[in-house]
Amino acid sequence: MLKNNIFNEVKVLITTGIFPPDIGGPATQLDYLIKEVLIRKPSFKINVLTFGEKGADYPYDVYKISKKIPKILKSFSYLMKTFILILQNDTIYAWDLYTAGFSSYLIKKIIPRKKLVIRFVGDSAWEYYFNKFSISNPEGEQVSRGAGFQFSIPDDILKFQEKKYGFKIEFKKWLRKKMLMSADIVVVPSEFMKSIALKIGFSENKIRLIYNSVDFLFDEKEINEFENTSNTFYKKELGFKEDAIYLVSASRLVPWKGQSALIETMPDLIKKYGDIFLFIIGDGLEFNNLKFQISNLKLENNVFLTGRLSHGKVFEYFKCADVFILNTFYEGLSHTLLEAMKIGIPIIASRAGGNMELIEDGENGFLVEYNNKQEITNAILKIIQNPGLKERFAARSKQKLNQFNFNDLVNKTIEILK
């Protein structure tokens, strides 16, 4: 990519919708990634444009558009700031395909000599389709949602790429394709997302696979201390019963993340074990619906919505968990699964997207059909009834994580940007 011949600098503008202090793996990973790139390559100059209020200082320039201003003004301000900043940089690295990706795409059209890298980790067009038009349950019945409107079983993300829908969805698919096709390089976090990019029509020789990593969250001393601290300590910290069974799930609360099916498994599990509890960590559009479901099933004493938690607090819940469950309809590559693998919790994950690149059924966890309550329940019972699985799954997960290391993430990012 272009370099400043006088100072031999590689000048990069990273556009992103989320950034610390925002909670979540992608935001935290980006900060650590930039810092490590700058340590290894002092000739790099990196600027970040994001949303938020002025706060902490960083060893690189961070520009923030306030989240408090009206939405249209916020998007316009982001676009104008992108234009101003790219005049001082050679390359845009769009960290997502929302406002950041769209603004970067428009600037690329205006100034085509600038290089554009887009990180493609999820399909916003499919998410819109799923949210607005489709809610399914395992039996395939139609489900009423909002003002009595009827929704049918949704198409999965692969079928979605091939079929035609209404104008608004097709427009979003068209715009998403235009943004991706304008990029010089598209970065994907999994083989699954690579297959989606290929279906959309992007050239394979311009796709770069860079796996996510969570190594940066733990140094060796911290992980050893964490592993050697008993569950009893963390259970006391959280006010948990010593001999109870704890199930944990963590993700955005959106329909395709499948928290509703997990809640529906609980009555039978409670009948069998009594002291068994499900904690759902995260926030999102489904919060009130899930809260109503818990109340309707009279599960208030056994199922809890924690809302958003800090990374440190999430890890405390993970340490106390007997089982971690991620029941999703699609997944690019889950930071949360990587974190659960790092901590060594027995994992149950749906056979969806990047989940199958992390979990090998029966080796370091169990794979189940999305929203199949019977399969989910059976997998939970296997783990509870076979305590030795925890140690075996943890050891295999530790081996698997060698493929998802932070050093590779940094080196491959440097190769792309330079």
C-alpha positions as CSV (number, residue, x, y, z in Angstrom):
1,M,0.0,0.0,0.0
2,L,1.0,3.7,-0.3
3,K,3.8,4.9,1.8
4,N,5.1,8.4,2.6
5,N,8.4,8.4,0.8
6,I,10.0,11.1,3.0
7,F,9.2,9.7,6.4
8,N,8.6,6.1,5.3
9,E,5.4,6.0,7.3
10,V,2.4,3.7,6.8
11,K,-0.6,6.0,7.5
12,V,-3.8,4.2,8.4
13,L,-7.3,5.4,9.4
14,I,-9.3,2.8,11.3
15,T,-13.1,3.5,11.2
16,T,-15.2,1.6,13.7
17,G,-18.6,1.9,15.4
18,I,-17.4,0.4,18.7
19,F,-14.3,1.2,20.8
20,P,-13.3,1.2,24.5
21,P,-14.8,2.0,26.9
22,D,-17.5,0.0,24.9
23,I,-17.8,-3.5,26.4
24,G,-17.1,-6.5,24.1
25,G,-14.4,-8.6,22.5
26,P,-14.2,-6.7,19.2
27,A,-13.7,-3.3,20.8
28,T,-11.1,-4.6,23.3
29,Q,-9.3,-6.6,20.7
30,L,-8.9,-3.6,18.4
31,D,-7.3,-1.5,21.1
32,Y,-4.8,-4.2,22.0
33,L,-4.1,-4.9,18.3
34,I,-3.3,-1.2,17.5
35,K,-1.0,-0.9,20.5
36,E,0.9,-4.1,19.5
37,V,1.2,-3.1,15.8
38,L,2.7,0.3,16.9
39,I,5.2,-1.5,19.1
40,R,6.4,-3.8,16.3
41,K,6.2,-1.2,13.6
42,P,7.1,2.3,14.9
43,S,6.9,3.6,11.3
44,F,3.1,3.0,11.3
45,K,0.9,6.0,12.1
46,I,-2.7,5.0,13.1
47,N,-5.7,7.1,13.7
48,V,-9.1,5.8,14.9
49,L,-12.5,7.3,14.2
50,T,-15.4,6.1,16.4
51,F,-18.5,7.1,18.3
52,G,-18.4,8.1,22.0
53,E,-17.4,10.9,24.3
54,K,-13.9,12.2,25.0
55,G,-12.2,10.2,27.8
56,A,-9.1,8.1,28.2
57,D,-5.9,8.9,26.4
58,Y,-4.4,6.4,24.0
59,P,-0.8,6.1,22.5
60,Y,-2.4,7.0,19.1
61,D,-5.0,9.5,17.9
62,V,-8.6,8.7,18.6
63,Y,-11.4,10.9,17.2
64,K,-14.9,10.5,18.6
65,I,-18.3,11.6,17.2
66,S,-20.7,12.1,20.1
67,K,-23.4,9.5,20.6
68,K,-25.7,12.1,22.1
69,I,-26.4,14.1,18.9
70,P,-29.4,13.1,16.6
71,K,-28.8,10.0,14.4
72,I,-28.8,11.8,11.0
73,L,-26.4,14.5,12.3
74,K,-24.2,11.8,13.9
75,S,-23.9,9.8,10.6
76,F,-23.2,13.0,8.6
77,S,-20.6,14.1,11.1
78,Y,-18.9,10.7,10.9
79,L,-18.8,10.9,7.1
80,M,-17.3,14.4,7.1
81,K,-14.7,13.5,9.7
82,T,-13.8,10.4,7.7
83,F,-13.2,12.6,4.7
84,I,-11.0,15.1,6.6
85,L,-8.9,12.3,8.2
86,I,-8.4,10.3,5.1
87,L,-6.7,13.3,3.5
88,Q,-3.9,12.7,6.0
89,N,-3.8,8.9,5.6
90,D,-3.1,6.4,2.8
91,T,-5.4,3.5,3.9
92,I,-8.8,3.1,5.5
93,Y,-9.4,0.0,7.6
94,A,-13.2,-0.2,8.2
95,W,-13.7,-2.4,11.2
96,D,-17.4,-3.0,10.5
97,L,-20.0,-2.6,7.7
98,Y,-22.3,-0.2,9.5
99,T,-21.7,3.6,9.6
100,A,-17.9,3.0,9.6
101,G,-18.1,0.8,6.5
102,F,-20.5,3.0,4.6
103,S,-18.6,6.2,5.2
104,S,-15.3,4.4,4.2
105,Y,-17.0,3.1,1.0
106,L,-18.2,6.6,0.1
107,I,-14.7,8.1,0.6
108,K,-13.2,5.3,-1.5
109,K,-15.7,6.3,-4.3
110,I,-14.7,10.0,-4.0
111,I,-10.9,9.3,-3.7
112,P,-10.3,6.0,-5.4
113,R,-6.5,6.1,-5.0
114,K,-6.9,5.6,-1.2
115,K,-6.7,2.0,-0.2
116,L,-9.7,0.3,1.5
117,V,-9.6,-2.7,3.8
118,I,-13.0,-3.9,5.2
119,R,-13.4,-6.4,8.1
120,F,-16.4,-8.6,7.3
121,V,-17.5,-10.4,10.5
122,G,-21.3,-10.5,10.1
123,D,-24.0,-10.0,7.6
124,S,-26.1,-6.9,8.6
125,A,-28.5,-7.5,5.7
126,W,-29.4,-11.0,7.0
127,E,-29.7,-9.7,10.6
128,Y,-32.1,-7.0,9.4
129,Y,-34.1,-9.7,7.5
130,F,-34.2,-12.0,10.6
131,N,-35.1,-9.2,13.0
132,K,-37.9,-7.7,10.9
133,F,-39.5,-10.6,9.1
134,S,-38.6,-13.9,10.7
135,I,-38.9,-15.6,14.2
136,S,-38.7,-19.4,14.4
137,N,-39.1,-22.1,17.0
138,P,-37.8,-25.6,16.9
139,E,-41.2,-27.0,15.8
140,G,-41.4,-24.7,12.8
141,E,-44.7,-23.1,13.9
142,Q,-45.5,-19.5,13.1
143,V,-45.0,-17.1,16.0
144,S,-46.8,-13.9,16.7
145,R,-44.6,-10.9,17.5
146,G,-45.3,-7.3,17.9
147,A,-48.8,-5.9,17.1
148,G,-50.0,-9.5,16.2
149,F,-47.8,-9.7,13.1
150,Q,-47.1,-13.2,11.8
151,F,-43.7,-14.4,10.9
152,S,-42.6,-17.7,9.3
153,I,-39.5,-19.8,9.6
154,P,-36.5,-17.7,8.4
155,D,-34.0,-18.8,5.8
156,D,-30.5,-19.4,7.1
157,I,-27.7,-17.1,6.1
158,L,-26.5,-19.3,3.2
159,K,-29.9,-19.6,1.6
160,F,-30.4,-15.9,2.2
161,Q,-27.5,-15.1,-0.2
162,E,-29.2,-17.0,-3.1
163,K,-32.9,-15.9,-2.7
164,K,-34.8,-12.7,-3.5
165,Y,-36.8,-10.8,-1.0
166,G,-38.6,-7.5,-0.7
167,F,-37.2,-4.1,-1.9
168,K,-35.8,-3.0,1.4
169,I,-33.9,-6.2,2.1
170,E,-32.6,-6.4,-1.5
171,F,-31.4,-2.8,-1.2
172,K,-29.5,-3.7,1.9
173,K,-28.0,-6.8,0.2
174,W,-27.1,-4.6,-2.8
175,L,-25.5,-1.9,-0.7
176,R,-23.5,-4.5,1.4
177,K,-22.2,-6.0,-1.9
178,K,-21.2,-2.6,-3.2
179,M,-19.3,-1.8,-0.1
180,L,-17.5,-5.1,-0.1
181,M,-16.7,-5.0,-3.8
182,S,-15.2,-1.5,-3.4
183,A,-12.5,-2.9,-1.0
184,D,-9.0,-3.7,-2.0
185,I,-8.9,-6.4,0.7
186,V,-11.7,-8.0,2.8
187,V,-10.6,-9.5,6.1
188,V,-12.8,-12.4,7.5
189,P,-12.5,-14.0,10.9
190,S,-13.4,-17.6,9.8
191,E,-13.7,-19.9,6.9
192,F,-17.5,-19.6,7.3
193,M,-17.4,-15.8,6.7
194,K,-15.0,-16.4,3.8
195,S,-17.7,-18.6,2.2
196,I,-20.3,-15.8,2.6
197,A,-17.9,-13.3,1.1
198,L,-17.4,-15.6,-1.9
199,K,-21.2,-16.1,-2.3
200,I,-21.7,-12.4,-2.3
201,G,-19.2,-12.2,-5.2
202,F,-15.9,-11.0,-3.7
203,S,-12.7,-12.4,-5.4
204,E,-10.9,-15.1,-3.3
205,N,-7.5,-13.6,-4.0
206,K,-8.5,-10.5,-2.2
207,I,-9.9,-12.2,0.9
208,R,-7.6,-12.6,4.0
209,L,-8.5,-14.9,6.8
210,I,-7.4,-13.6,10.2
211,Y,-8.8,-15.5,13.2
212,N,-9.9,-13.6,16.3
213,S,-7.9,-14.2,19.5
214,V,-8.4,-13.6,23.2
215,D,-4.7,-14.2,24.3
216,F,-4.3,-10.5,24.9
217,L,-6.9,-10.6,27.7
218,F,-4.7,-12.9,29.8
219,D,-1.0,-13.0,30.6
220,E,0.4,-16.3,31.9
221,K,0.4,-15.2,35.5
222,E,-3.2,-14.1,35.4
223,I,-4.5,-17.3,33.7
224,N,-2.5,-19.5,36.2
225,E,-3.9,-17.5,39.1
226,F,-7.4,-17.7,37.7
227,E,-7.1,-21.5,37.1
228,N,-5.6,-22.1,40.6
229,T,-8.3,-20.1,42.4
230,S,-11.1,-22.4,43.5
231,N,-14.7,-22.1,42.2
232,T,-15.7,-21.7,45.9
233,F,-14.0,-18.3,46.0
234,Y,-15.8,-16.9,43.0
235,K,-19.1,-18.5,44.1
236,K,-18.8,-16.6,47.4
237,E,-18.0,-13.4,45.5
238,L,-21.2,-13.8,43.4
239,G,-23.4,-15.1,46.3
240,F,-23.8,-18.5,44.6
241,K,-24.7,-21.8,46.4
242,E,-21.7,-24.2,46.6
243,D,-23.5,-27.3,45.5
244,A,-25.9,-25.9,42.9
245,I,-25.5,-26.3,39.1
246,Y,-24.8,-23.2,37.0
247,L,-25.4,-22.7,33.3
248,V,-24.2,-19.6,31.6
249,S,-24.8,-18.0,28.2
250,A,-23.3,-14.7,27.0
251,S,-24.1,-12.8,23.8
252,R,-26.2,-10.0,22.4
253,L,-29.9,-10.4,23.2
254,V,-31.2,-10.7,19.7
255,P,-33.6,-13.3,18.3
256,W,-31.1,-15.4,16.4
257,K,-29.0,-15.9,19.5
258,G,-31.5,-18.4,20.8
259,Q,-31.7,-17.5,24.5
260,S,-35.5,-18.2,24.4
261,A,-34.9,-21.9,23.7
262,L,-32.4,-22.1,26.6
263,I,-35.0,-20.7,29.0
264,E,-37.5,-23.3,27.8
265,T,-35.2,-26.1,28.7
266,M,-35.1,-25.0,32.4
267,P,-38.5,-26.4,33.7
268,D,-37.5,-30.0,33.0
269,L,-33.9,-29.5,34.3
270,I,-35.3,-27.9,37.5
271,K,-37.6,-30.9,38.0
272,K,-34.6,-33.2,37.8
273,Y,-32.0,-31.3,39.8
274,G,-33.8,-28.6,41.8
275,D,-30.9,-26.2,42.4
276,I,-30.0,-25.5,38.8
277,F,-29.6,-21.9,37.6
278,L,-29.2,-20.2,34.2
279,F,-27.5,-16.8,33.9
280,I,-27.9,-15.0,30.5
281,I,-25.2,-12.3,30.2
282,G,-25.7,-9.4,27.7
283,D,-28.1,-6.8,26.6
284,G,-30.2,-6.1,23.4
285,L,-33.5,-5.9,21.7
286,E,-34.8,-9.1,23.2
287,F,-34.3,-8.2,26.9
288,N,-37.9,-7.4,27.7
289,N,-39.2,-10.4,25.7
290,L,-36.9,-12.7,27.6
291,K,-37.9,-11.1,30.9
292,F,-41.6,-11.7,30.1
293,Q,-40.9,-15.3,29.1
294,I,-39.1,-15.9,32.4
295,S,-42.0,-14.5,34.3
296,N,-44.6,-16.4,32.3
297,L,-42.8,-19.7,33.0
298,K,-42.4,-18.7,36.6
299,L,-38.6,-19.1,36.5
300,E,-37.7,-15.9,38.3
301,N,-35.8,-17.9,41.0
302,N,-33.8,-19.9,38.5
303,V,-33.2,-17.8,35.4
304,F,-31.5,-14.4,35.5
305,L,-30.7,-11.7,33.0
306,T,-27.6,-9.9,34.2
307,G,-27.4,-7.2,31.5
308,R,-24.0,-6.1,30.3
309,L,-21.0,-6.9,32.5
310,S,-17.4,-6.0,32.5
311,H,-14.9,-8.6,31.2
312,G,-13.7,-9.3,34.7
313,K,-17.2,-10.0,36.0
314,V,-18.0,-12.2,33.0
315,F,-15.0,-14.3,33.8
316,E,-16.1,-14.7,37.4
317,Y,-19.4,-16.1,36.1
318,F,-17.5,-18.4,33.7
319,K,-15.3,-19.7,36.5
320,C,-18.5,-20.7,38.4
321,A,-20.2,-22.3,35.4
322,D,-20.7,-26.0,35.0
323,V,-21.7,-25.5,31.4
324,F,-21.4,-22.6,28.9
325,I,-24.1,-22.6,26.1
326,L,-24.1,-20.6,22.8
327,N,-27.2,-21.5,20.9
328,T,-27.0,-19.2,17.8
329,F,-28.5,-19.4,14.3
330,Y,-25.3,-18.0,12.8
331,E,-21.9,-16.8,14.1
332,G,-18.9,-15.3,12.3
333,L,-16.4,-16.3,15.0
334,S,-17.4,-15.9,18.6
335,H,-15.1,-14.0,21.0
336,T,-17.2,-15.4,23.8
337,L,-16.6,-19.0,22.8
338,L,-12.8,-18.3,22.7
339,E,-13.0,-16.8,26.2
340,A,-15.0,-19.8,27.5
341,M,-12.4,-22.2,25.9
342,K,-9.6,-20.2,27.5
343,I,-11.1,-20.5,30.9
344,G,-11.9,-24.2,30.4
345,I,-15.7,-24.4,30.8
346,P,-17.5,-27.4,29.1
347,I,-19.1,-25.9,26.1
348,I,-22.4,-26.6,24.2
349,A,-22.6,-24.7,20.9
350,S,-25.0,-24.8,17.9
351,R,-23.8,-26.2,14.6
352,A,-23.7,-22.7,13.1
353,G,-21.1,-20.8,11.2
354,G,-17.7,-20.3,12.9
355,N,-18.8,-22.3,16.0
356,M,-17.8,-25.5,14.1
357,E,-14.3,-24.1,13.6
358,L,-13.9,-23.8,17.3
359,I,-15.8,-26.8,18.8
360,E,-15.2,-30.4,17.7
361,D,-18.2,-32.4,18.8
362,G,-17.3,-34.7,21.7
363,E,-13.6,-33.5,21.7
364,N,-13.7,-30.1,23.3
365,G,-17.4,-29.6,23.7
366,F,-20.8,-30.7,22.2
367,L,-22.4,-29.4,19.0
368,V,-26.2,-29.3,18.9
369,E,-28.9,-28.3,16.4
370,Y,-29.9,-24.7,16.8
371,N,-32.9,-24.3,19.1
372,N,-33.3,-28.1,19.5
373,K,-34.3,-28.1,23.1
374,Q,-33.9,-31.9,23.4
375,E,-30.4,-31.9,22.0
376,I,-29.4,-29.0,24.3
377,T,-30.9,-30.8,27.3
378,N,-29.2,-34.1,26.5
379,A,-25.8,-32.3,26.1
380,I,-26.3,-30.5,29.5
381,L,-27.1,-33.9,31.2
382,K,-24.0,-35.6,29.7
383,I,-21.8,-32.9,31.1
384,I,-23.4,-32.8,34.5
385,Q,-23.4,-36.6,34.8
386,N,-19.8,-37.0,33.6
387,P,-17.5,-34.7,35.7
388,G,-14.4,-36.0,33.9
389,L,-15.5,-34.3,30.7
390,K,-14.6,-30.8,32.1
391,E,-10.9,-31.7,32.4
392,R,-10.8,-33.4,29.0
393,F,-12.7,-30.7,27.2
394,A,-10.5,-28.0,28.8
395,A,-7.3,-29.7,27.7
396,R,-8.5,-30.1,24.1
397,S,-9.7,-26.5,24.0
398,K,-6.3,-25.3,25.2
399,Q,-4.7,-27.2,22.2
400,K,-7.3,-25.8,19.8
401,L,-6.6,-22.3,20.9
402,N,-3.1,-22.5,19.4
403,Q,-4.7,-21.9,16.0
404,F,-6.2,-18.6,17.4
405,N,-3.2,-16.8,18.8
406,F,-2.7,-13.0,19.1
407,N,0.7,-13.1,17.5
408,D,-0.7,-14.3,14.2
409,L,-3.5,-11.7,14.4
410,V,-0.9,-8.9,14.7
411,N,1.5,-10.2,12.0
412,K,-1.2,-10.8,9.4
413,T,-2.7,-7.3,10.1
414,I,0.7,-5.7,9.6
415,E,1.2,-7.6,6.3
416,I,-2.1,-6.3,5.0
417,L,-1.6,-2.7,6.1
418,K,2.0,-2.3,5.0
